């Protein structure tokens, strides 16, 4: 009986999660390609991409996490059979994106102030700031792509996003090659070239998805591009009410990882590079439970919109159980593959040894990370987003970052543990988050 139910609820979830996973891997693959190709040029360029990403990623995740409100809004509307105003949701979400991008671009433009404050070396700080200045050009395209992507996924149509994300990755690789190493008459830009290549890929992806949504019969009835809608403040307020807690939760989680990168910026290029390689690889594997969590948002949202409260609860908890199984397989793969994987990123032996040690530490938090992201995904299907923000703020910043800093830099019984101390903090923070979010999911699904 259990296995029949497990298949009943998790097979449709997996069928939605797989194209989401492919899209995530393709987009994360851009960061992996940047890291690999910059690392082949020099440890300094690799460190610059790492430090620049530590500012770019949490900021963008705050904006795009807020736009994730589009997914449960569309999913619940589709579940209830109310798809007449999807174009309005897309347009108002686009206005939200536009407003949020302005301060985001300013922060990236003046990022050198952040690097100087954190004590990052002058050469790395200059390259990292140039990398972020180049990325600014791609922000509008990335924001609009995110809005259209959330709409497609909320309607259970994830395959076009997968194919377009793969196309963006395929463009990013040769663009990186030309701009990083200075081919075909272009100057050698190093880490800065990564930024321009990625911005170009963002525009390419946004254009392709816009053309698809405009011409495909599946979306033609919604009239997404028929008429530009002016800002409607009640709709914008509702998107922010649902989305800002999502954005802040994702920002808090991402900033836990990236703030560590800034803290260790003064510990030398080898430490920063090794940490970046470990984060890059573990983030790639994290795409599996993340995709399951996003699929849970859609499936739970459809059930809630249709008024099927008991069905929504079953979908949520069978999905969380499936993520537990997947995380155990990922942990085993990570443990055995770490020594070979790090050699792909850097030829520096010191970087390889440090990165392999950190990846094997990351094995310890795979289960808790998968549980917390899937519990959060299910809660978003209920549009229960504000408590997620409070739980993640407590778990990641107080327990994870605070505890990690105490172990890494502070006076503790074992002495300063350096970058390893921060990774022990990650284990503690993610474990606290998993326990609290599972409790909240049990409470919300029962109450609903």
C-alpha positions as CSV (number, residue, x, y, z in Angstrom):
1,X,0.0,0.0,0.0
2,X,2.7,2.4,1.0
3,X,4.8,1.8,-2.2
4,X,1.7,2.1,-4.4
5,X,0.9,5.5,-2.8
6,X,4.5,6.5,-3.0
7,X,4.5,5.9,-6.8
8,X,1.0,7.5,-7.1
9,X,2.2,10.8,-5.7
10,X,5.9,10.9,-6.6
11,X,5.8,9.8,-10.2
12,X,3.9,13.0,-11.4
13,X,6.1,15.0,-9.1
14,X,9.3,13.5,-10.6
15,X,7.9,14.1,-14.2
16,X,7.6,17.8,-13.4
17,X,10.8,18.0,-11.4
18,X,13.0,16.5,-14.1
19,X,12.6,19.3,-16.6
20,X,12.9,21.8,-13.7
21,X,16.1,20.1,-12.7
22,X,17.4,20.3,-16.3
23,X,16.7,24.0,-16.4
24,X,18.4,24.6,-13.0
25,X,21.4,22.6,-14.0
26,X,21.7,24.5,-17.3
27,X,21.5,27.9,-15.5
28,X,23.8,26.8,-12.7
29,X,26.0,25.4,-15.4
30,X,26.8,28.9,-16.4
31,X,28.3,29.5,-13.0
32,X,30.1,26.2,-13.2
33,X,31.5,27.1,-16.7
34,X,32.6,30.5,-15.4
35,X,34.4,28.9,-12.5
36,X,36.0,26.2,-14.6
37,X,37.2,28.5,-17.4
38,X,38.3,31.3,-15.1
39,X,40.2,28.8,-12.9
40,X,42.0,27.6,-16.0
41,X,43.3,31.1,-16.6
42,X,44.5,31.8,-13.0
43,X,43.7,31.4,-9.4
44,X,43.2,35.2,-9.2
45,X,40.5,35.2,-11.9
46,X,38.8,32.2,-10.1
47,X,38.9,34.1,-6.8
48,X,37.4,37.2,-8.5
49,X,34.5,35.2,-9.9
50,X,34.0,33.6,-6.5
51,X,34.0,37.0,-4.7
52,X,31.8,38.7,-7.3
53,X,29.3,35.8,-7.2
54,X,29.1,36.2,-3.4
55,X,27.5,39.6,-4.0
56,X,25.6,38.9,-7.2
57,X,23.9,35.6,-6.2
58,X,22.2,36.6,-2.9
59,X,21.1,40.0,-4.4
60,X,19.6,38.4,-7.5
61,X,18.0,35.6,-5.4
62,X,16.3,38.2,-3.3
63,X,14.7,39.7,-6.4
64,X,14.0,36.5,-8.2
65,X,12.8,34.8,-5.1
66,X,10.2,37.5,-4.7
67,X,9.1,36.9,-8.3
68,X,8.6,33.2,-7.4
69,X,5.3,34.4,-6.0
70,X,4.1,34.1,-9.6
71,X,4.4,30.3,-9.4
72,X,1.9,29.6,-6.6
73,X,-0.4,32.4,-7.8
74,X,-0.6,30.8,-11.2
75,X,-0.7,27.2,-9.8
76,X,-3.6,28.0,-7.5
77,X,-5.5,29.9,-10.2
78,X,-5.0,26.9,-12.6
79,X,-6.1,24.5,-10.0
80,X,-9.3,26.5,-9.5
81,X,-9.9,26.9,-13.2
82,X,-9.4,30.7,-13.1
83,X,-6.8,31.4,-15.8
84,X,-8.5,34.5,-17.3
85,X,-6.1,37.0,-15.7
86,X,-2.7,35.3,-16.1
87,X,-1.5,38.1,-18.3
88,X,-2.3,40.5,-15.5
89,X,-0.2,38.5,-13.1
90,X,2.7,38.4,-15.5
91,X,2.6,42.1,-16.1
92,X,2.3,43.1,-12.5
93,X,5.2,40.7,-11.6
94,X,7.2,42.4,-14.3
95,X,6.6,45.8,-12.7
96,X,7.8,44.4,-9.4
97,X,10.9,43.1,-11.1
98,X,11.6,46.5,-12.7
99,X,11.3,48.4,-9.4
100,X,13.5,46.0,-7.6
101,X,16.2,45.9,-10.3
102,X,17.1,49.6,-9.9
103,X,18.6,49.4,-6.3
104,X,20.1,45.9,-7.3
105,X,22.0,47.4,-10.2
106,X,23.3,50.3,-8.0
107,X,24.6,47.8,-5.4
108,X,26.4,45.9,-8.1
109,X,27.8,49.1,-9.6
110,X,29.3,50.2,-6.2
111,X,30.3,46.7,-5.2
112,X,34.0,47.7,-4.9
113,X,33.1,49.5,-1.6
114,X,31.8,46.1,-0.2
115,X,35.0,44.3,-1.2
116,X,37.2,47.0,0.3
117,X,35.3,46.9,3.5
118,X,35.6,43.1,3.7
119,X,39.4,43.3,3.2
120,X,39.5,41.6,-0.2
121,X,42.9,42.0,-1.9
122,X,43.1,44.8,-4.4
123,X,43.7,42.7,-7.5
124,X,40.8,40.3,-6.8
125,X,38.5,43.2,-5.8
126,X,39.1,45.1,-9.1
127,X,38.4,42.0,-11.2
128,X,35.3,41.1,-9.2
129,X,33.9,44.6,-9.5
130,X,34.5,44.5,-13.2
131,X,32.7,41.1,-13.4
132,X,29.7,42.6,-11.7
133,X,29.6,45.7,-13.8
134,X,29.4,43.5,-16.9
135,X,26.6,41.4,-15.4
136,X,24.5,44.6,-14.9
137,X,23.8,44.7,-18.6
138,X,22.0,41.3,-18.4
139,X,19.7,42.0,-15.4
140,X,16.6,43.2,-17.2
141,X,16.6,40.2,-19.5
142,X,17.1,37.8,-16.6
143,X,14.3,39.3,-14.6
144,X,11.8,39.1,-17.4
145,X,12.9,35.5,-18.2
146,X,12.3,34.6,-14.5
147,X,8.7,36.0,-14.6
148,X,7.8,34.0,-17.8
149,X,9.5,31.0,-16.4
150,X,7.4,31.1,-13.2
151,X,4.3,31.4,-15.2
152,X,5.2,28.3,-17.4
153,X,6.1,26.3,-14.4
154,X,3.0,27.3,-12.5
155,X,1.0,25.9,-15.4
156,X,3.0,22.6,-15.2
157,X,4.8,23.4,-18.5
158,X,8.5,23.2,-17.6
159,X,10.0,21.6,-20.8
160,X,10.3,24.8,-22.8
161,X,12.2,26.5,-19.9
162,X,14.6,23.5,-19.9
163,X,15.3,23.6,-23.6
164,X,15.8,27.4,-23.6
165,X,18.1,27.2,-20.5
166,X,20.2,24.6,-22.3
167,X,20.4,26.9,-25.3
168,X,21.6,29.7,-23.0
169,X,24.3,27.4,-21.6
170,X,25.5,26.4,-25.0
171,X,25.9,30.0,-26.0
172,X,27.7,30.8,-22.7
173,X,30.5,28.3,-23.3
174,X,31.9,29.7,-26.6
175,X,31.2,33.3,-25.4
176,X,33.3,32.6,-22.3
177,X,36.0,31.1,-24.4
178,X,36.2,34.2,-26.7
179,X,36.0,36.8,-24.0
180,X,38.0,35.2,-21.1
181,X,41.0,34.1,-23.2
182,X,40.9,36.8,-25.9
183,X,40.0,34.9,-29.1
184,X,38.8,36.1,-32.5
185,X,40.4,39.5,-32.1
186,X,38.8,40.3,-28.7
187,X,41.0,41.3,-25.8
188,X,41.7,38.9,-22.9
189,X,39.2,40.0,-20.3
190,X,39.6,37.1,-17.8
191,X,36.9,37.2,-15.0
192,X,35.3,40.3,-16.5
193,X,34.7,38.4,-19.8
194,X,32.6,35.9,-17.7
195,X,30.3,38.7,-16.8
196,X,29.8,39.9,-20.4
197,X,29.3,36.3,-21.7
198,X,26.7,35.5,-19.0
199,X,24.8,38.8,-19.7
200,X,24.7,37.9,-23.4
201,X,23.2,34.5,-22.5
202,X,20.6,36.1,-20.3
203,X,19.3,38.2,-23.2
204,X,19.3,35.2,-25.6
205,X,17.2,33.2,-23.1
206,X,14.7,36.0,-22.5
207,X,14.2,36.5,-26.2
208,X,13.7,32.8,-26.9
209,X,11.1,32.4,-24.1
210,X,9.3,35.5,-25.1
211,X,8.9,34.3,-28.7
212,X,7.8,30.9,-27.5
213,X,5.1,32.3,-25.1
214,X,3.9,34.8,-27.8
215,X,3.5,32.3,-30.6
216,X,2.7,28.9,-29.0
217,X,-1.0,28.0,-29.1
218,X,-0.9,26.9,-25.4
219,X,-0.4,30.5,-24.3
220,X,-2.0,32.4,-27.1
221,X,-5.4,32.6,-25.4
222,X,-3.8,34.4,-22.4
223,X,-2.7,37.4,-24.5
224,X,0.5,37.9,-22.5
225,X,1.8,40.4,-25.1
226,X,-1.5,41.7,-26.4
227,X,-1.5,44.9,-24.3
228,X,0.9,46.4,-21.8
229,X,-0.9,46.8,-18.4
230,X,-0.1,49.7,-16.2
231,X,0.9,49.1,-12.6
232,X,-2.0,48.0,-10.4
233,X,-1.0,48.6,-6.8
234,X,-3.4,46.1,-5.1
235,X,-2.0,43.3,-7.4
236,X,1.6,44.5,-6.8
237,X,1.0,44.5,-3.1
238,X,-0.4,41.0,-3.2
239,X,2.6,39.7,-5.2
240,X,5.0,41.4,-2.7
241,X,2.9,40.0,0.3
242,X,3.4,36.5,-1.0
243,X,6.8,37.0,-2.7
244,X,8.9,39.1,-0.4
245,X,9.1,36.5,2.3
246,X,10.1,33.9,-0.3
247,X,12.8,36.3,-1.6
248,X,14.1,37.1,1.8
249,X,14.1,33.4,2.8
250,X,16.2,32.5,-0.3
251,X,18.4,35.6,0.2
252,X,19.1,34.6,3.8
253,X,20.0,31.0,2.7
254,X,22.2,32.2,-0.2
255,X,23.8,34.9,1.9
256,X,24.8,32.3,4.5
257,X,27.0,30.7,1.8
258,X,28.2,33.9,0.1
259,X,28.9,35.9,3.2
260,X,31.3,33.1,4.2
261,X,33.1,33.7,0.9
262,X,33.5,37.4,1.9
263,X,34.6,36.6,5.4
264,X,37.4,34.3,4.1
265,X,38.4,36.8,1.4
266,X,41.3,37.9,3.6
267,X,42.6,34.3,4.2
268,X,44.3,34.1,0.8
269,X,43.5,33.1,-2.8
270,X,43.9,29.4,-2.2
271,X,41.3,29.3,0.6
272,X,38.8,31.4,-1.5
273,X,39.4,29.3,-4.6
274,X,39.0,26.0,-2.7
275,X,35.9,27.2,-0.9
276,X,34.4,28.3,-4.3
277,X,35.1,25.0,-6.0
278,X,33.4,23.1,-3.1
279,X,30.4,25.5,-3.1
280,X,30.1,25.3,-6.9
281,X,30.0,21.5,-6.9
282,X,27.7,21.1,-3.9
283,X,25.3,23.8,-5.4
284,X,25.2,21.7,-8.6
285,X,24.0,18.7,-6.7
286,X,21.6,20.8,-4.6
287,X,19.6,21.4,-7.8
288,X,18.0,18.0,-7.5
289,X,16.2,18.6,-4.1
290,X,15.6,22.2,-5.2
291,X,13.8,21.1,-8.3
292,X,11.7,18.6,-6.3
293,X,10.8,21.5,-3.9
294,X,9.7,23.7,-6.8
295,X,7.6,20.9,-8.3
296,X,6.0,20.5,-4.8
297,X,5.0,24.2,-4.9
298,X,3.2,23.6,-8.2
299,X,1.5,20.3,-7.2
300,X,0.5,21.4,-3.7
301,X,-0.7,24.8,-5.2
302,X,-2.9,23.0,-7.8
303,X,-4.5,20.8,-5.0
304,X,-5.1,23.8,-2.8
305,X,-6.6,25.8,-5.6
306,X,-9.0,22.8,-6.3
307,X,-10.0,22.7,-2.7
308,X,-8.4,19.2,-2.1
309,X,-6.9,19.8,1.4
310,X,-6.1,16.1,2.2
311,X,-4.7,15.5,-1.3
312,X,-2.4,18.5,-0.8
313,X,-1.1,17.1,2.5
314,X,-0.4,13.7,1.0
315,X,1.4,15.3,-2.0
316,X,3.5,17.4,0.4
317,X,4.7,14.6,2.7
318,X,5.2,12.0,0.1
319,X,7.3,14.5,-1.8
320,X,9.4,15.3,1.3
321,X,9.9,11.5,1.8
322,X,11.1,11.2,-1.8
323,X,13.6,14.1,-1.3
324,X,15.0,12.2,1.7
325,X,15.7,9.2,-0.5
326,X,17.3,11.3,-3.2
327,X,19.5,13.2,-0.7
328,X,21.0,9.9,0.6
329,X,22.0,8.9,-3.0
330,X,23.4,12.4,-3.6
331,X,25.5,12.2,-0.3
332,X,27.0,8.9,-1.4
333,X,27.8,10.2,-4.9
334,X,29.4,13.3,-3.4
335,X,31.6,11.3,-1.0
336,X,33.1,9.1,-3.6
337,X,33.4,11.6,-6.5
338,X,35.0,14.6,-4.6
339,X,38.7,13.7,-5.3
340,X,38.1,13.4,-9.0
341,X,35.8,16.3,-9.4
342,X,38.1,18.9,-7.9
343,X,40.8,18.2,-10.4
344,X,38.4,19.4,-13.1
345,X,38.3,22.9,-11.5
346,X,41.9,23.7,-10.8
347,X,45.4,22.3,-11.4
348,X,46.6,23.8,-8.1
349,X,47.2,20.9,-5.7
350,X,46.5,23.0,-2.6
351,X,43.1,24.1,-4.0
352,X,42.3,20.5,-4.9
353,X,43.0,19.2,-1.4
354,X,41.0,22.0,0.4
355,X,38.1,21.7,-1.9
356,X,37.9,17.9,-1.6
357,X,38.0,18.2,2.2
358,X,35.1,20.7,2.2
359,X,33.0,18.7,-0.2
360,X,33.3,15.7,2.1
361,X,32.1,17.9,5.0
362,X,29.1,18.9,2.8
363,X,28.0,15.2,2.8
364,X,26.9,15.7,6.4
365,X,24.2,18.3,5.6
366,X,22.8,16.8,2.4
367,X,19.8,15.2,4.1
368,X,18.9,18.3,6.2
369,X,19.3,20.5,3.2
370,X,17.0,18.4,1.1
371,X,14.3,18.2,3.8
372,X,14.3,21.9,4.5
373,X,14.1,23.0,0.8
374,X,11.2,20.6,0.1
375,X,9.3,21.5,3.2
376,X,9.7,25.1,2.2
377,X,8.5,24.3,-1.3
378,X,5.4,22.6,-0.1
379,X,4.6,25.5,2.3
380,X,4.9,27.9,-0.7
381,X,2.2,25.9,-2.4
382,X,-0.1,26.9,0.5
383,X,1.2,30.5,0.1
384,X,2.4,30.1,3.7
385,X,5.6,32.1,3.2
386,X,6.2,34.5,6.1
387,X,7.0,31.8,8.7
388,X,9.6,30.4,6.3
389,X,11.4,33.7,6.3
390,X,11.5,33.8,10.1
391,X,12.7,30.2,10.4
392,X,15.4,30.7,7.8
393,X,16.6,34.0,9.4
394,X,17.0,32.3,12.8
395,X,18.5,29.0,11.5
396,X,20.9,30.4,8.8
397,X,22.1,33.6,10.3
398,X,22.0,33.0,14.0
399,X,22.8,29.3,14.1
400,X,24.6,28.8,10.8
401,X,26.6,32.0,10.2
402,X,26.9,33.0,13.9
403,X,28.0,29.5,15.0
404,X,30.2,29.2,11.9
405,X,32.0,32.5,12.7
406,X,32.5,31.4,16.3
407,X,34.1,28.2,15.2
408,X,36.1,29.7,12.4
409,X,37.4,33.0,13.9
410,X,36.3,33.2,17.6
411,X,37.5,31.9,20.9
412,X,36.2,28.3,21.1
413,X,37.6,25.2,22.9
414,X,39.1,23.9,19.6
415,X,40.8,27.1,18.5
416,X,40.0,29.0,15.3
417,X,39.1,26.4,12.6
418,X,39.3,28.7,9.6
419,X,37.1,27.9,6.6
420,X,36.2,24.5,8.1
421,X,34.5,26.2,11.0
422,X,32.1,28.0,8.7
423,X,31.2,24.7,7.1
424,X,30.4,23.2,10.5
425,X,28.1,26.2,10.9
426,X,26.4,25.3,7.7
427,X,25.6,21.8,9.0
428,X,24.1,23.2,12.2
429,X,22.0,25.9,10.5
430,X,20.5,23.6,7.8
431,X,19.6,21.0,10.4
432,X,17.8,23.5,12.6
433,X,15.9,24.8,9.5
434,X,14.9,21.3,8.4
435,X,13.4,20.5,11.8
436,X,11.5,23.7,12.1
437,X,10.1,23.8,8.6
438,X,8.9,20.2,8.8
439,X,7.0,21.1,12.0
440,X,5.5,24.1,10.2
441,X,4.4,22.0,7.2
442,X,2.7,19.5,9.5
443,X,0.9,22.3,11.3
444,X,-0.1,24.2,8.1
445,X,-1.3,21.1,6.2
446,X,-3.4,20.0,9.2
447,X,-4.9,23.4,9.7
448,X,-5.7,23.9,6.0
